[in-house]
Structure formats: C-alpha cells, structure tokens
Amino acid sequence: MQGKIIKGIAGFYYVNSEESGIYACKARGLFRKENKKPLVGDNVTFSVTDETDREGSISVLHERKNELPRPMCANIDQALILFASKDPKISRLLLDRMLVNMEQNDIPIILCMNKQDLAKEEEMNRLKEVYGDCGYRVLFTSAVTGQGISELRECLRGKTTVVTGPSGVGKSSVTNLMSDMAVMEVGSISRKLARGKNTTRHAELIPLQCGGYLMDTPGFSAVDLADIEKERLRFHFPEMLPYEGKCRFNGCLHLAEPDCAVKRAVEDGKIDPVRYEDYGILYEELKEREKRRY
C-alpha cells in the first residue's frame, strides 16, 4: 500500500493511506543499516501486519524532493511563516533568520501576520511594504475575527505546507481553522513574559479542509543558520540580488567594501535598513561560527 507519514512518535510512524486511512507502522531494520531515517512527509510503501489494530510495516521510502533539518520533515511544497502583528512583538531578526533558512532550501514562502485585529494599519502597511518588496507574499489574518482566513486557505489548497514561527503567535489557532477538526491544543500567552507557551510537541501533518496538508511544528524562539557559507548569505536576501555585479568589486559582500551598490540602495531607501542590519548580524554570526570550527 502507498501512503504518507503524517506523524512519528516513539518509533512508530503514522501513515495515512488515502484509500484505507491511518496505520501505526514500524520501519524495517534495513533502513537503520542503510542509515536512513523516515521523516514526517515521506511518501512510503507499507504492508498491513494487523488490520484490527491498524498496524503495519514500512518497506520502501520513496525519493524525496526536499527535506528540512529543523523541523525534520520532507516533501514540502511551501512554507508558511507565521508571526503576530502584535503581542508578542515581532522580532525582525528572528523573522529574517527563518526566511533565510527557507531560502537556502529553495522553499517558496508565505509570510502571515496573525492578530490583525490588534495591530495599527500603518504598522501592517509597513510590514507589507518591506517584505512584499523582497518578493514574499504577505497576508494578514485574525484567528479571532476570521479576517484573512479565506485568502490563507486558498494559498494552502492542495499543498503540503510547513508552518513555523515563534510561540504565542496563534499558530495552533490558525491551524484549527484550516483543519477538519480542532486537533491542536491551543495555548495562552504568558502575561508575565509576554511569550507564548509551546503547545506543539512534535511535527505532524494535519489534513486540510481545502485539500493538502499543514505541517505544524514546535514553536521556538531561536533558529540556528545551518550549513550556510557566509559568502553565500547575501544570495538569501532577495532584495539584494538585483544589485549583484553593480558594485566596484566582484564578489562584494555589501559590508565594508567601498562603492557598494547595495549600501547605496539602503541609503536611497530602496532596501529596508533593518533587513540590511540583520544581514550584517547574521554574517558576523556565521563568521564567528567558522572561526570556532577551525
């Protein structure tokens, strides 16, 4: 039988077959010998070992079109990066880290700002301008009022979408509105710290009313940049790409070099200064990591 892994817990992989439903499967020992680990999102071939208890055994892992190291998942069509328009306050640096991580994996991105009902219009317009100019689709939603939910649902239709973002931004609430039933526990904002309590404990695929899957992932407040060479970082900031080759020096890193087209674009207001500042911070982080490595 053919199916897709929608969840993995304690050595069991829950495989959804469109024809027969969900089976709790074990992976064959062959995968361990080949150093292969099944991931949520994998398309697999499995056999039923106990129909009564809905158990099975995975025999084949099909070729992946992509995979993400964090969260560990495979065969992703797009990423939904979800932040709150307000409460908790947006960390632009964290957002830019997440964008870079998706960019390096060539995964299309939808940026969703939830809690639209709490934000001022000028704040939303500024965010849409900054990230829209980078080429990202920017949506505003409210899980409380339902604003923007229909538009978001259309963006997710028929796709396998990984949704990620910091805790407390309403990920579980938005997921509930997208899915067939309220399957996710909804957390609350810690008033003392104004940070969300993490209510998602594992990555899993959730079937959508509109078709496709939403992969909810554990909330987190820090993201490491993995496997990026510091010299390549600039290529993961889309707004910088039009200026490649227009600087005085070939291979310009757009930092300390004179006569830099990107720095001129920042001064002229064509590139957001906060995005440029975050680029410099991330570059220095990668530089320090490289020093520690050697």
Backbone hydrogen bonds, N-H to C=O, Kabsch-Sander energy under -0.5 kcal/mol:
donor,donor_aa,acceptor,acceptor_aa,energy
3,G,44,V,-2.1
4,K,16,N,-1.8
5,I,42,D,-2.5
6,I,14,Y,-3.3
7,K,14,Y,-1.0
8,G,203,A,-0.6
9,I,12,F,-2.3
12,F,9,I,-2.3
13,Y,25,C,-3.1
14,Y,7,K,-3.1
14,Y,12,F,-0.5
15,V,13,Y,-0.8
15,V,23,Y,-2.9
16,N,4,K,-3.1
17,S,15,V,-0.6
17,S,21,G,-3.0
18,E,16,N,-0.5
21,G,17,S,-3.0
23,Y,15,V,-2.3
24,A,54,R,-2.8
25,C,13,Y,-2.8
25,C,23,Y,-0.7
26,K,56,G,-1.8
28,R,58,I,-1.5
31,F,28,R,-1.6
32,R,28,R,-0.5
33,K,29,G,-1.6
34,E,30,L,-1.7
35,N,32,R,-1.2
36,K,31,F,-3.4
40,V,72,M,-0.6
41,G,5,I,-2.4
42,D,39,L,-2.3
44,V,3,G,-2.9
45,T,60,V,-2.1
46,F,1,M,-2.7
47,S,57,S,-2.5
49,T,55,E,-1.8
50,D,55,E,-1.8
55,E,50,D,-2.5
56,G,24,A,-2.0
57,S,47,S,-2.6
58,I,26,K,-2.8
59,S,45,T,-2.5
60,V,45,T,-1.8
62,H,43,N,-2.6
62,H,60,V,-0.6
68,L,73,C,-2.6
70,R,71,P,-0.5
73,C,68,L,-1.4
73,C,71,P,-0.8
74,A,40,V,-2.2
75,N,66,N,-2.2
77,D,160,T,-2.6
78,Q,160,T,-1.4
79,A,108,P,-2.8
80,L,162,V,-3.3
81,I,79,A,-0.7
81,I,110,I,-2.6
82,L,80,L,-0.7
82,L,164,T,-3.0
83,F,81,I,-0.5
83,F,112,C,-2.5
85,S,114,N,-4.0
92,R,90,I,-0.9
95,L,91,S,-2.4
96,D,92,R,-2.6
97,R,93,L,-2.1
98,M,94,L,-2.2
99,L,95,L,-2.3
100,V,96,D,-2.3
101,N,97,R,-2.4
102,M,98,M,-2.0
103,E,99,L,-2.6
104,Q,100,V,-2.5
105,N,101,N,-0.6
105,N,102,M,-0.6
106,D,103,E,-1.8
107,I,102,M,-2.0
110,I,79,A,-2.9
111,L,137,R,-3.0
112,C,81,I,-2.8
112,C,110,I,-0.6
113,M,111,L,-0.5
113,M,139,L,-3.1
114,N,83,F,-3.4
114,N,112,C,-0.7
116,Q,141,T,-2.8
118,L,115,K,-1.9
119,A,115,K,-0.6
119,A,116,Q,-0.9
124,M,120,K,-1.9
125,N,121,E,-2.6
126,R,122,E,-1.8
127,L,123,E,-2.0
128,K,124,M,-2.5
129,E,125,N,-2.1
130,V,126,R,-2.6
131,Y,127,L,-2.4
132,G,128,K,-1.8
133,D,129,E,-1.9
134,C,130,V,-0.5
135,G,132,G,-1.6
136,Y,131,Y,-2.0
137,R,109,I,-1.0
138,V,136,Y,-0.6
139,L,111,L,-2.9
139,L,137,R,-0.5
141,T,113,M,-2.3
142,S,147,Q,-2.0
146,G,142,S,-2.4
149,I,146,G,-1.5
152,L,148,G,-2.0
153,R,149,I,-2.6
154,E,150,S,-1.7
155,C,151,E,-1.4
156,L,152,L,-1.3
157,R,153,R,-0.9
158,G,211,G,-1.6
159,K,156,L,-2.2
159,K,211,G,-0.5
161,T,159,K,-0.7
161,T,213,Y,-2.6
162,V,78,Q,-2.3
163,V,161,T,-0.5
163,V,215,M,-2.8
164,T,80,L,-2.3
169,V,166,P,-0.9
174,V,170,G,-2.6
175,T,171,K,-2.7
176,N,172,S,-2.3
177,L,173,S,-1.5
178,M,174,V,-1.4
179,S,175,T,-2.0
180,D,207,P,-1.0
183,V,181,M,-2.0
187,G,185,E,-0.5
190,S,195,R,-2.1
191,R,189,I,-0.8
194,A,190,S,-2.6
195,R,190,S,-0.6
196,G,167,S,-0.9
197,K,188,S,-1.2
199,T,197,K,-0.6
201,R,199,T,-0.5
204,E,216,D,-1.5
205,L,6,I,-3.1
206,I,214,L,-2.7
208,L,212,G,-2.0
209,Q,178,M,-2.1
211,G,208,L,-1.4
213,Y,159,K,-1.9
214,L,206,I,-2.2
215,M,161,T,-3.8
216,D,204,E,-1.5
216,D,214,L,-0.9
217,T,163,V,-0.7
220,F,165,G,-0.8
226,A,224,D,-0.7
229,E,227,D,-0.5
232,R,229,E,-2.0
233,L,229,E,-0.7
233,L,230,K,-0.8
235,F,232,R,-1.4
236,H,233,L,-2.2
237,F,234,R,-1.3
240,M,237,F,-2.4
241,L,237,F,-0.6
241,L,238,P,-0.9
243,Y,240,M,-1.7
244,E,241,L,-1.6
246,K,243,Y,-2.0
248,R,259,D,-1.9
252,C,249,F,-1.2
261,A,259,D,-0.5
264,R,260,C,-1.9
265,A,261,A,-1.9
266,V,262,V,-2.0
267,E,263,K,-2.2
268,D,264,R,-2.1
269,G,266,V,-1.4
270,K,265,A,-2.8
271,I,265,A,-1.2
276,Y,272,D,-2.1
277,E,273,P,-2.4
278,D,274,V,-2.6
279,Y,275,R,-2.1
280,G,276,Y,-1.9
281,I,277,E,-2.1
282,L,278,D,-2.7
283,Y,279,Y,-2.3
284,E,280,G,-2.2
285,E,281,I,-1.9
286,L,282,L,-2.3
287,K,283,Y,-2.3
288,E,284,E,-2.4
289,R,285,E,-2.1
290,E,286,L,-2.1
291,K,287,K,-1.8
292,R,288,E,-2.1
293,R,289,R,-1.7
294,Y,290,E,-1.2
